[in-house]
C-alpha cells in the first residue's frame, strides 16, 4: 500500500470540500447568513450602548408613525 503524501491529501480534502459545498449550498448559505446577522447585531448593540437613551413614548411614537 502506498502512502499518500501531504500534497495529495490536501488535494483530496479540497475536492471533498468543494463537493460538499456544491451539494449542500443551502446549508452554507444558512450558516453565512446567520453569521452576518450576528455580526450586524453586535454592531447595533455596540452603537446603541454608545448613544443616549430615549423614552418608551418616543419609541412608540416612531413605530406608530407619529411626529
C-alpha positions as CSV (number, residue, x, y, z in Angstrom):
1,X,0.0,0.0,0.0
2,X,1.3,3.4,-1.0
3,X,1.5,6.3,1.5
4,X,-0.3,9.4,0.5
5,X,1.9,12.5,0.5
6,X,0.7,15.8,2.0
7,X,0.1,17.4,-1.3
8,X,-2.2,14.5,-2.4
9,X,-4.1,14.6,1.0
10,X,-4.6,18.4,0.6
11,X,-5.9,17.9,-2.9
12,X,-8.4,15.2,-1.8
13,X,-9.6,17.4,1.0
14,X,-10.2,20.3,-1.3
15,X,-12.1,18.1,-3.7
16,X,-14.2,16.7,-0.9
17,X,-15.0,20.2,0.5
18,X,-15.9,21.5,-3.0
19,X,-18.2,18.5,-3.5
20,X,-20.0,19.1,-0.1
21,X,-20.4,22.8,-0.8
22,X,-21.8,22.2,-4.2
23,X,-24.3,19.6,-2.9
24,X,-25.3,21.5,0.2
25,X,-25.3,25.2,-0.9
26,X,-28.4,25.9,1.2
27,X,-26.6,24.8,4.4
28,X,-23.6,27.0,3.6
29,X,-25.9,29.9,2.8
30,X,-27.8,29.5,6.1
31,X,-24.5,29.4,8.1
32,X,-23.2,32.5,6.4
33,X,-26.5,34.4,6.7
34,X,-26.6,33.7,10.5
35,X,-23.0,34.8,10.9
36,X,-23.6,38.0,9.1
37,X,-26.8,38.7,11.1
38,X,-24.9,38.0,14.3
39,X,-22.1,40.5,13.3
40,X,-24.7,43.1,12.4
41,X,-26.5,42.6,15.8
42,X,-23.2,43.0,17.7
43,X,-22.5,46.3,15.8
44,X,-26.0,47.6,16.5
45,X,-25.7,46.7,20.2
46,X,-22.4,48.5,20.5
47,X,-23.7,51.5,18.6
48,X,-26.7,51.6,20.9
49,X,-24.5,51.4,24.0
50,X,-22.7,54.5,22.8
51,X,-25.8,56.6,22.3
52,X,-28.2,58.3,24.7
53,X,-31.4,56.8,26.0
54,X,-34.9,57.5,24.8
55,X,-38.3,57.1,26.4
56,X,-40.7,54.4,25.7
57,X,-43.2,57.0,24.4
58,X,-40.6,58.2,21.8
59,X,-40.1,54.7,20.5
60,X,-43.9,54.0,20.3
61,X,-44.4,57.3,18.5
62,X,-41.8,56.4,15.9
63,X,-43.3,52.9,15.5
64,X,-46.8,54.3,15.1
65,X,-45.6,57.0,12.7
66,X,-46.4,59.9,14.9
67,X,-44.2,63.0,14.6
